[in-house]
Structures are given as structure tokens and as C-alpha cells.
């Protein structure tokens, strides 16, 4: 049995709040005479919380105390203590990420998160976690096909397109089950402004509605999903519901899969359409009866409403590559913004590389001085010693202002060459230094690095986007 980590996933969504605890097993898959290659060999869910309605103080404010009470209660029920947690993710998803106090809620939950847990929100990460939690990536890989996964929640539908197991693109539509809320008599209590933006004749607050009255709006949302999958001509519906600030290039796909609360309503709709006080039941039924979606294969994952939280608890954490180099580092390191050079900049001479790094360091230089960050490089596929030395000289000189500011030079390389690069950097950058590999990132991403595991040979890492919608 390999080394094990306890991972938590907490998902605060538009409709529901959930917690999940998983055990991740690490295994060295390399032979005794080769470089270690440690990976996560098994992900086992140990505890699934009840599904709680997300507590809100108003349409724009999350009840932070209420969310904290839910999480504390579920920890008590699970039999695990928060001090036992090694890794995982706390995510605020969907429309809830747009609430005024989303950051404060994440801060309030940090006490339940252990020493190395991500607090993040954003449609891209949510799309990936939901797809992986439902198994869409694995299905795509095993069947050598393209799968478009829809995670349809209360406020948004997150899209993730996988081709042969590789993530191709992500997107987000303002399509969800709680865009219209109703009381037990069918009287409207809330209408999302999304419908006005999309040109839909939505009911007014206070109006009593029937399924027939809501059908045109429901159908318009379904058509937006169909266009996203390339199964309906045109882009008008898609563009009308596309979340502001996101893009999506539609292509016809052979396989689709669904998760989220609305996916539950697709498969097992309640008898009463007002069961949840919103339009989720009607939306689920409409998607299930879509002739366009029936034209393609539908993969049914193991998780629906819990897909995102399972993804957060079991799939947010990855491991660094086969080699690492670190010296005098106080782990964990959290929320390191990524500074990534262009391919052209990275291929330059030592002087050109140094100049490019220093120019971009200004992005992270405010009135308080430089910010702790991580330099991301692609790395050469098969570099010789002279090239490693050249890169080390350029990186060392470029990051020298960081070192002089009392910060730690952190370098993350996609190619497996962190150890040799770290050894070349060591005499050039005295003091704390960290190089890790097997990590692909981009500008705008953030990196969390946990305490070394597997005898210190690998690092748990989480790549994330701290994207809070306005």
C-alpha cells in the first residue's frame, strides 16, 4: 500500500452546498533503477455529506455563518477531524461566485481546510472538476472519442470538451434551474436578469405561472445547450446565454454527458414540478426530451448532482513530475500567481531570457513591492548541458530581484528537468529555491504546493484560477 492523503472537497453552489472526503493513494510506478514516477493510483470516496440548500442572506449575499455551520456539522458526522486533511479544494460555483461576499466566505471556511486546501471559484475549473467527477474524461480516453460534458446547476451550465481524454476547451452558459424561483403556489419570487439580456419574455415577480407559461423560456435555454454541442444550426441562442467574459466555439460532438442537479431531474424527475421551488424539474425534463440530444450517444457518469464536489475532493490535486529540487522551503506555498513567458521569449539567449522575466516581473510589482510568484516554463524536450546552463543563467538573473526582495524563486517546468535545472540554479541563487516539473500552467493561473510526499520525492500541486465574477 502506498502513501495516502486525506482530501476534502467543499462545493458551495447556487442551489446546494456539499462536502466530500476522499482517500488518495500514491504509488511509485517506476522500476527500481529509474527516476521515480509517483502518481495517484487510487481515489476512494470515504464520506459524502447530505445535500444542503445553500444559505443566502439575500440575492447578493451568502450566509457565511450558515455555510460554516453546515461544514462543521458534516465534519462531525464524517468522523474525521479537520486537522487530518492534507489536500483538496473549497470552491464557490455558479451564480454564488458572483455574490458580494464570496471572498469572505472562502476566508471563513479556511479553518476547515487544513494546511493545504485550495479556495477557488471560476467556471473553467468548475467545468473540469465536474467532468472529471462524472468520469467524462475517462470515458473519452477509454473509447477514443470526443465527449462534451454539461454540468447544469442552479445558475450556470459549465461545459468541458474532452478529445481522447485530453481537455480541449471549457465554457459557461447562464442556463440553470434557479434562474426563476417560485413559492409553493407557483408565484414567482425571483427572475434572473439573464432572460432580459437574452430577449426572453420572462414573468414578473409576483406573477403566478404554469409550466405552459414557462415553456418558451425553458425551450430557449435547451436550444442554447443544443447549439453549444453543434446539434442545432446557428449561434443565436448560444451567444444570448454565454456567460459574460467567456467564449465557446461550438462543434458537433458524438457523445454528450450531463451532471448537476438538473441532470438528476433529467433521469429521475419528481412528480411535482415545483418540488424544488424553481424551474429545475422543467428544465431537466425538457433536456431529456430534446430530439437533438437524442441524435448522439449519451454517457451516463457515476455522479450527477455530486459530480463537482467529487471532482473537487478527488481530482483537484495532482503530483509534480518525476524530479524536483528544493532547498530551505517552508511548505506549503499557496496562491502563487503564474508568470509564464511566450515560447519565443523562452527560446532566447540567457540575456534575452533574463530581460523578458524582468519585464514581466513588473506585472507583480505594486506599492508594497514584488509579490511571491512562480515562473512557468515549457522547457526543452531533450536539452543538452549547455542549454540547461544557459536557461539557468537567464532565469537566475531574471529572478534576482525576487531573491533580493526576500522572496523564494519558484520555477515550474512542463518538461521533466526540474532537478537538473535546480542544481544549475543552486549556485547562482543562494538561499531558498524550488524547481518542480510535470506542471503545465498559463498566465492568470495560480499554484498551490503542498508538503513533499512519497519520501520527499514529489509535491502535491493544485493549479487553479481565482476568478470571482462581478
Phi, psi and omega per residue, in radians:
X1 nan 2.270 -3.136
X2 -1.408 -3.135 3.094
X3 -1.132 2.578 -3.083
X4 -2.173 2.562 3.083
X5 -2.132 2.496 3.017
X6 -1.682 2.169 -3.057
X7 -2.070 2.403 3.101
X8 -1.971 2.532 2.987
X9 -2.231 2.199 3.090
X10 -2.178 2.109 -3.107
X11 -2.060 2.020 3.088
X12 -1.839 1.707 -3.038
X13 -1.767 3.098 3.126
X14 -1.012 -0.709 -3.094
X15 -1.776 -0.782 -2.956
X16 -2.279 2.755 3.035
X17 -2.146 2.309 -3.073
X18 -2.455 2.787 3.066
X19 -2.369 2.523 3.096
X20 -2.477 2.513 3.090
X21 -2.100 2.290 -3.089
X22 -2.266 2.706 3.021
X23 -1.896 2.149 3.096
X24 -1.810 2.220 3.141
X25 -1.834 2.249 -3.133
X26 -1.724 2.506 -3.120
X27 -2.529 2.368 3.050
X28 -1.517 1.928 -3.059
X29 -1.580 0.003 -3.122
X30 -1.447 2.811 3.066
X31 -1.359 2.842 -3.066
X32 -1.050 -0.380 -3.041
X33 -1.883 0.303 3.122
X34 -2.173 3.030 3.129
X35 -1.092 2.374 3.132
X36 -0.979 2.466 3.085
X37 -2.347 1.509 -3.067
X38 -1.609 2.324 3.116
X39 -2.461 2.947 3.084
X40 -1.456 1.931 -3.035
X41 -1.577 -0.367 -3.099
X42 -2.632 2.444 3.083
X43 -2.215 1.980 -3.044
X44 -2.101 2.133 3.084
X45 -1.334 2.141 -3.113
X46 -1.694 -0.559 -3.061
X47 -2.647 2.279 3.029
X48 -1.996 2.194 3.134
X49 -1.304 2.979 2.922
X50 -1.161 2.825 3.105
X51 -1.680 1.958 -3.075
X52 -1.791 2.511 2.984
X53 -1.188 2.294 -3.127
X54 -1.127 2.120 -3.106
X55 -1.343 2.272 3.126
X56 -2.184 2.491 3.038
X57 -1.494 -0.482 3.080
X58 -2.802 -3.089 3.132
X59 -1.141 -0.283 -3.070
X60 -2.099 0.002 -3.052
X61 -2.282 2.227 3.072
X62 -1.452 2.486 3.051
X63 -1.408 1.580 -3.069
X64 -1.062 -0.716 3.139
X65 -1.123 -0.692 3.125
X66 -1.143 -0.724 3.097
X67 -1.113 -0.751 3.120
X68 -1.057 -0.670 3.125
X69 -1.149 -0.667 3.108
X70 -1.088 -0.821 -3.101
X71 -1.128 -0.758 3.131
X72 -1.076 -0.740 3.130
X73 -1.082 -0.742 -3.100
X74 -1.246 -0.592 3.029
X75 -1.054 -0.762 3.121
X76 -1.043 -0.756 -3.121
X77 -1.193 -0.547 -3.056
X78 -1.254 -0.449 -3.063
X79 1.503 0.026 3.092
X80 -1.815 2.629 3.073
X81 -1.777 2.582 -3.104
X82 -1.060 -0.431 3.141
X83 -1.215 -0.281 -3.119
X84 -1.464 -0.224 -3.035
X85 -1.283 2.319 3.131
X86 -1.785 -0.613 -3.016
X87 -2.762 -3.116 3.110
X88 2.385 -2.762 -3.076
X89 -2.663 2.432 2.934
X90 -1.933 2.096 -3.086
X91 -2.240 2.426 2.995
X92 -1.861 2.118 -2.930
X93 -2.105 2.905 3.069
X94 1.058 -2.549 -3.121
X95 -1.144 -0.398 -3.132
X96 -1.089 -0.517 3.126
X97 -1.161 -0.260 -3.125
X98 -1.634 -0.033 -3.128
X99 -1.153 2.699 -3.043
X100 -1.045 -0.629 -3.002
X101 -1.929 0.519 -3.113
X102 -1.032 -0.737 -3.131
X103 -1.117 -0.716 -3.119
X104 -1.128 -0.628 3.128
X105 -1.141 -0.765 3.106
X106 -1.069 -0.715 3.118
X107 -1.101 -0.709 -3.125
X108 -1.141 -0.515 -3.114
X109 -1.474 -0.126 -3.064
X110 -1.066 -0.467 3.141
X111 -1.150 -0.349 -3.135
X112 -1.677 0.049 -2.896
X113 -1.797 -0.019 -3.110
X114 1.273 -2.928 -3.081
X115 -1.469 -0.321 -3.052
X116 -2.471 1.364 3.108
X117 -2.340 2.391 -3.124
X118 -1.429 2.380 2.953
X119 -1.965 1.952 -3.004
X120 -2.667 2.753 3.019
X121 -2.582 2.680 3.124
X122 2.673 2.461 -3.050
X123 -1.133 -0.563 -3.120
X124 -1.128 -0.894 3.138
X125 -1.127 -0.689 3.133
X126 -1.078 -0.714 3.114
X127 -1.040 -0.777 -3.098
X128 -1.177 -0.801 -3.106
X129 -1.108 -0.717 3.139
X130 -1.139 -0.758 -3.132
X131 -1.112 -0.739 3.138
X132 -1.238 -0.637 3.094
X133 -1.114 -0.573 3.122
X134 -1.471 -0.266 3.134
X135 1.574 0.260 -3.123
X136 -1.139 -0.654 3.125
X137 -1.125 -0.734 -3.135
X138 -1.168 -0.721 3.111
X139 -1.071 -0.770 3.137
X140 -1.061 -0.716 -3.119
X141 -1.204 -0.820 -3.047
X142 -1.233 -0.503 -3.096
X143 -1.817 0.091 3.091
X144 0.888 0.919 -3.072
X145 -2.459 3.089 3.102
X146 -1.807 2.274 -3.135
X147 -2.201 2.275 2.999
X148 -1.836 2.062 -3.118
X149 -1.781 2.289 3.061
X150 -1.907 2.136 2.989
X151 -1.881 1.814 -2.984
X152 -1.853 1.906 -3.097
X153 -1.880 -2.590 -3.094
X154 -1.363 -0.662 -3.063
X155 -1.995 -0.451 -3.061
X156 -2.478 2.827 2.998
X157 -2.056 2.051 -3.122
X158 -1.715 2.331 -3.039
X159 -1.971 2.415 3.043
X160 -2.420 2.167 -3.116
X161 -1.854 2.102 3.128
X162 -1.997 2.341 3.077
X163 -2.147 2.029 -3.091
X164 0.918 0.683 3.087
X165 1.494 -0.119 -3.129
X166 -1.755 2.373 3.104
X167 -1.219 2.192 -3.133
X168 -1.739 -0.803 -3.110
X169 -2.833 2.817 3.061
X170 -2.282 2.756 3.117
X171 -2.760 3.053 -3.114
X172 -2.618 2.315 3.075
X173 -2.058 2.536 3.066
X174 -1.433 1.156 3.121
X175 -2.228 2.115 -3.115
X176 -2.906 2.956 -3.015
X177 -1.354 -0.329 -3.088
X178 -1.937 0.410 3.063
X179 -1.264 -0.313 2.956
X180 -2.301 2.195 3.105
X181 -1.939 2.573 -3.072
X182 -2.432 2.743 3.038
X183 -1.569 -3.067 -3.054
X184 -1.144 -0.301 3.141
X185 -1.697 0.045 -3.134
X186 1.534 0.234 3.113
X187 -1.504 2.317 -3.071
X188 -1.266 2.246 3.103
X189 -1.936 -0.279 3.141
X190 -2.757 2.438 3.045
X191 -2.314 2.188 3.130
X192 -1.193 2.474 3.068
X193 -1.142 -0.145 3.127
X194 -1.001 -0.665 -3.065
X195 -1.162 -0.653 3.089
X196 -1.133 -0.714 3.119
X197 -1.095 -0.612 -3.113
X198 -1.506 -0.029 3.115
X199 1.339 0.413 3.129
X200 -1.568 2.517 3.108
X201 -1.466 1.385 -3.081
X202 -1.366 2.673 3.079
X203 -1.224 2.797 3.118
X204 -1.572 2.684 3.034
X205 -1.042 2.301 -3.092
X206 1.746 -0.313 3.127
X207 -1.333 2.429 3.048
X208 -1.610 2.216 -3.002
X209 -2.115 2.888 3.058
X210 -2.132 2.912 3.060
X211 -0.998 -0.590 3.135
X212 -1.156 -0.650 3.128
X213 -1.166 -0.592 -3.088
X214 -1.514 -0.242 -3.019
X215 -0.969 -0.753 -3.128
X216 -1.071 -0.682 3.128
X217 -1.215 -0.704 3.106
X218 -1.066 -0.790 -3.113
X219 -1.114 -0.654 3.116
X220 -1.098 -0.717 3.104
X221 -1.148 -0.711 3.111
X222 -1.074 -0.722 3.137
X223 -1.140 -0.559 3.063
X224 -1.117 -0.729 3.097
X225 -1.156 -0.692 3.122
X226 -1.108 -0.723 3.115
X227 -1.174 -0.587 3.106
X228 -1.094 -0.545 3.133
X229 -1.584 0.076 -3.136
X230 1.223 0.380 -3.081
X231 -1.774 -0.019 3.079
X232 -2.385 2.365 -3.127
X233 -1.101 2.648 3.050
X234 1.577 3.066 -3.127
X235 -2.359 0.119 -3.011
X236 -1.121 -0.834 3.132
X237 -1.150 -0.774 -3.136
X238 -0.986 -0.864 -3.100
X239 -1.164 -0.566 -3.123
X240 -1.161 -0.568 -3.088
X241 -1.861 0.020 3.131
X242 -1.130 2.243 -3.130
X243 -1.063 2.353 -3.109
X244 -1.013 2.334 3.135
X245 1.577 -0.023 3.113
X246 -2.054 2.796 3.122
X247 -2.226 2.715 3.058
X248 -2.674 2.178 3.074
X249 -1.789 1.927 -3.063
X250 -1.301 2.475 2.983
X251 -2.535 2.612 -3.129
X252 -1.223 2.235 -3.068
X253 -2.006 2.615 3.132
X254 -1.475 -0.376 -3.075
X255 -2.400 2.403 3.030
X256 -2.208 2.701 3.033
X257 -2.486 2.752 -3.042
X258 -2.327 2.505 2.977
X259 -2.503 -3.115 -3.089
X260 1.716 2.997 -3.131
X261 -1.048 -0.621 -3.140
X262 -1.192 -0.544 3.093
X263 -1.112 -0.626 3.046
X264 -1.049 -0.696 3.136
X265 -1.243 -0.408 3.061
X266 -1.189 -0.686 -3.014
X267 -1.631 -0.668 -3.080
X268 -2.379 1.217 -3.093
X269 -1.205 2.419 3.053
X270 -1.118 2.757 3.117
X271 -1.141 -0.633 -3.114
X272 -1.629 2.193 -3.105
X273 -1.219 -0.311 3.116
X274 -1.705 0.304 -3.027
X275 -0.964 -0.601 -3.075
X276 -1.927 0.140 3.103
X277 1.191 0.526 3.117
X278 -2.725 -2.880 -3.098
X279 -1.776 0.247 -3.091
X280 -1.063 -0.710 -3.137
X281 -1.131 -0.764 3.138
X282 -1.144 -0.706 -3.141
X283 -1.150 -0.740 3.109
X284 -1.059 -0.783 3.127
X285 -1.101 -0.690 -3.107
X286 -1.171 -0.696 3.102
X287 -1.161 -0.725 -3.120
X288 -1.091 -0.547 -3.113
X289 -1.652 0.088 -3.135
X290 -1.127 2.147 3.115
X291 -1.193 -0.514 3.136
X292 -1.159 -0.796 -3.140
X293 -1.221 -0.416 3.103
X294 -1.286 -0.233 3.139
X295 -1.291 -0.339 -3.077
X296 -2.068 2.894 3.130
X297 -1.259 2.433 3.072
X298 -1.970 2.066 3.070
X299 -1.518 2.237 3.136
X300 -1.809 1.911 -3.119
X301 -1.323 2.967 -3.128
X302 -1.250 -0.434 -3.092
X303 -2.121 2.514 3.044
X304 -2.093 -1.451 -3.093
X305 -1.176 -0.393 -3.136
X306 -1.710 0.121 -3.024
X307 -1.042 -0.751 -3.088
X308 -1.183 -0.773 -3.108
X309 -1.225 -0.570 3.040
X310 -1.145 -0.730 3.083
X311 -1.092 -0.700 3.138
X312 -1.162 -0.701 -3.086
X313 -1.401 -0.467 -3.029
X314 -2.038 -0.319 -3.010
X315 -2.182 0.024 3.124
X316 -1.298 -0.505 -3.065
X317 -1.645 2.306 2.957
X318 -2.159 3.108 3.129
X319 -2.029 2.617 3.050
X320 -1.141 2.994 -3.008
X321 -1.264 -2.736 -2.972
X322 -1.321 -0.389 -3.121
X323 -2.361 2.517 3.058
X324 -2.437 2.825 3.050
X325 -2.427 2.166 3.062
X326 -2.536 2.610 -3.097
X327 -2.580 2.187 3.051
X328 1.020 0.674 -3.122
X329 -1.705 2.339 3.043
X330 -1.680 1.670 3.127
X331 -1.402 2.703 -0.033
X332 -1.465 2.862 3.015
X333 -1.953 2.298 -3.027
X334 -2.222 2.566 2.984
X335 0.986 0.821 3.086
X336 -1.475 2.028 3.069
X337 -1.158 2.589 -3.065
X338 -1.690 2.268 2.985
X339 -1.916 1.914 -3.108
X340 -2.052 2.317 3.109
X341 -1.464 2.755 3.009
X342 -1.269 2.852 3.135
X343 -1.058 -0.671 -3.141
X344 -1.142 -0.740 3.130
X345 -1.115 -0.694 -3.081
X346 -1.203 -0.476 -3.094
X347 -1.453 -0.023 -3.068
X348 -1.303 -3.133 3.077
X349 -1.240 3.038 3.128
X350 -1.016 -0.730 -3.136
X351 -1.156 -0.737 -3.140
X352 -1.172 -0.684 3.110
X353 -1.114 -0.791 3.118
X354 -1.050 -0.776 -3.111
X355 -1.133 -0.722 3.141
X356 -1.113 -0.723 3.133
X357 -1.130 -0.786 -3.115
X358 -1.130 -0.657 3.110
X359 -1.069 -0.734 -3.083
X360 -1.419 -0.299 3.023
X361 -1.056 -0.451 3.137
X362 -1.121 -0.369 3.072
X363 -1.087 -0.465 -3.022
X364 -2.006 0.476 -3.128
X365 -2.042 1.840 3.127
X366 -1.954 -2.862 -3.096
X367 -1.090 -0.453 3.134
X368 -1.534 0.031 -3.132
X369 1.764 -2.921 -3.117
X370 -1.190 2.598 3.093
X371 -1.760 2.509 3.017
X372 -1.028 2.288 -3.088
X373 -2.560 3.122 3.069
X374 -2.223 2.280 3.073
X375 -1.501 2.178 -3.116
X376 -1.858 2.225 3.107
X377 -2.172 2.621 3.043
X378 -1.341 -0.746 -3.113
X379 1.433 2.667 3.099
X380 -1.438 2.585 -3.103
X381 -1.205 -0.615 -3.119
X382 -2.575 1.204 -3.044
X383 -1.349 2.599 3.014
X384 -1.570 3.081 -3.058
X385 -1.095 -0.694 -3.118
X386 -1.073 -0.676 -3.130
X387 -1.225 -0.717 3.085
X388 -1.029 -0.760 -3.137
X389 -1.124 -0.690 3.137
X390 -1.131 -0.777 3.118
X391 -1.115 -0.740 -3.134
X392 -1.062 -0.737 3.131
X393 -1.113 -0.756 3.134
X394 -1.148 -0.746 3.140
X395 -1.162 -0.778 -3.106
X396 -1.063 -0.795 -3.134
X397 -1.212 -0.647 3.135
X398 -1.168 -0.647 -3.096
X399 -1.607 0.035 -3.108
X400 -1.005 -0.683 3.089
X401 -1.040 -0.570 3.091
X402 -1.136 -0.817 3.130
X403 -1.098 -0.711 -3.131
X404 -1.170 -0.412 3.108
X405 -1.481 0.067 3.127
X406 1.451 0.256 -3.119
X407 -1.758 2.904 -3.041
X408 -1.669 2.168 2.995
X409 -1.180 2.046 3.107
X410 -2.087 2.171 -3.124
X411 -2.164 2.190 3.120
X412 -2.037 2.141 -3.064
X413 -2.012 2.431 3.083
X414 -1.239 -0.754 -3.140
X415 -1.317 2.719 -3.115
X416 -1.396 1.490 -3.137
X417 -2.659 0.371 -3.063
X418 -1.137 -0.662 -3.055
X419 -1.174 -0.822 -3.123
X420 -1.198 -0.638 3.100
X421 -1.173 -0.719 3.102
X422 -1.080 -0.706 3.118
X423 -1.146 -0.606 3.102
X424 -1.273 -0.547 3.138
X425 -1.365 -0.497 -2.987
X426 -0.919 -0.845 -3.140
X427 -1.300 -0.277 -3.110
X428 -1.562 -0.410 -3.114
X429 -2.255 1.481 3.138
X430 -1.064 2.675 3.102
X431 1.652 -2.833 -3.092
X432 -1.032 2.458 -3.117
X433 -2.735 2.450 3.121
X434 -2.446 2.226 3.001
X435 -2.229 2.267 3.068
X436 -2.350 2.766 -3.097
X437 -2.349 -3.132 -3.083
X438 1.255 0.381 -3.056
X439 -2.164 2.008 3.098
X440 -1.813 2.187 -3.088
X441 -2.480 3.072 3.112
X442 -2.493 2.893 3.051
X443 -1.026 2.405 -3.064
X444 1.741 -0.299 3.059
X445 -1.469 2.855 3.048
X446 -2.239 2.719 -3.062
X447 -2.242 2.332 2.953
X448 -1.955 2.381 -3.131
X449 -2.202 2.134 -3.085
X450 -1.602 3.115 3.108
X451 -1.124 2.408 -3.116
X452 -0.950 2.497 3.109
X453 -2.198 -3.138 3.138
X454 0.939 0.895 3.117
X455 1.217 0.390 3.125
X456 1.472 0.141 -3.038
X457 -1.530 -0.336 3.129
X458 -2.427 2.855 -3.135
X459 -2.121 2.326 2.972
X460 -1.248 2.283 3.138
X461 -2.298 2.597 3.020
X462 -2.307 2.187 3.080
X463 -1.745 2.295 -3.014
X464 -2.563 2.943 3.059
X465 -2.159 2.065 3.091
X466 -1.543 1.407 -3.042
X467 -1.978 1.900 3.107
X468 -1.868 2.057 -3.118
X469 -1.223 2.574 3.033
X470 -1.628 nan nan
